[in-house]
């Protein structure tokens, strides 16, 4: 992993006073050495065949009790006990949610579209917590699915790669996978692969996670396990090209925050 060590060497350390005072900036996730930066927002999804009726979620973030049980065959069962005594098998509940999700038709929807609809200001430090707080006030739209956490959808990755290849001077890239910014591939979490742009899609079976950077280090792409957007650092021409393609992109600086408490603007409204 020596050829990827420059990332860890050049990002801002957690112990800096700037980090403690201002939250987590882009410069903590990727080296703060680039001319320009942006966030690519992983899309919301809506089911157009269902009405966007707002319903309250009284159980959201209420205290629960989690129990782990292992039967004689060493199969672990995880249950959640709610305040009213209801016991839920979390694995079975997850299966039912997936079944319900895949039974519906979903289309990608922009963060700005949802923000405009519910009276929020879309800006480069908005995060999903902004939408959560809003829906806790007014009710949750049942035809809306939140953006994927920590993974850029494959369709967006394809659009992204097209721009990167067009604007890049290097013909090869590096894929860097390391816990916690990784996928589990070939029975391991850590990986460093040098490949062509075309081969990137072959590496990722589904969506993009981790680091991707040009062989000449002129740009870098990153998404993390707790982020609902992908961060890009590069020159101004690259960032502006991304902003004009079929991706939802906002320009940023190395100091733009990425943590869940970053949205001070909507909090004050």
Secondary structure, DSSP 8 states (H G I E B T S, - for coil): -GGGHHHHHHS--TT-HHHHHH--BHHHHS-TTSSEEEEEE--EEE-TTS---EE--TTTT---EEEEEE-TT--EEEEEE-TTS-EEEHHHHHHHHHHHHHTS--EEE-HHHHHHHTT----TT--HHHHHHHHHHH-EETTEE---SS-B-HHHHHHHHHHHHHH-S-S-EEEEEBTTB---BTTBS-EEEEE-HHHHHHH-SSSB-EEEEETTSS-EEEE-TT-SEEEEEE-HHHHHHHHTSSS-EEEE-TT-B-STT--HHHHH-
